[in-house]
Amino acid sequence: MGRIVFGFIITCFFVACNDATIAGDTHSFNENSWDVNEKVSFELPALDSLKQYNIFLNVRNTNDYPFSNLFLIASLQYPNGKTVVDTLEYRMAAPDGSWLGTGLGSIKESKLYYKENFGFAEDGNYTLNITHAVRNNGDVQGVINLDGISDVGYSVEEIENN
């Protein structure tokens, strides 16, 4: 229960600190470990089809994360049933091993671009699904339990017209 309250407070903090964020949600993992079979799903709220948005993936990692990059499979399902799948790679650490995310202590948050200048042209619900696709070098089999990832989520920011 305490972890849920903590996650809610952290989410509210990050949303409150950025006036451009108009939607977002976060999923927390038990024991800071993301199972390869655990698909994280978010239903995006209905947004103005005449406006443009940036969509970000937000990842929180601890010092237990053993890799310098992160591979994700993100699929966006449109209201008409069409699904667009993207394989994404993000750098999580600098060459010297220091984390690229922000935050104090052992938890760092990375705000990662997913879709830039995106329009929600279709009326209805969009669904975002995220899985990890991390592998050890030389291994065909992916990492089963990705340690050091505490949370994954998304945020949507409206692009202001100048």
Secondary structure, DSSP 4 states (H G I P E B T S, - for coil): -HHHHHHHHHHHHHHHT-TTEEEEEEEEPGGGEEETT--EEEEEPP--TTS-EEEEEEEEEETT---SEEEEEEEEE-TTS-EEEEEEEEE-B-TTS-B-SB-STTEEEEEEEEEEEE---SSS-EEEEEEE--B-TT-SSBPSEEETEEEEEEEEEEPPP-
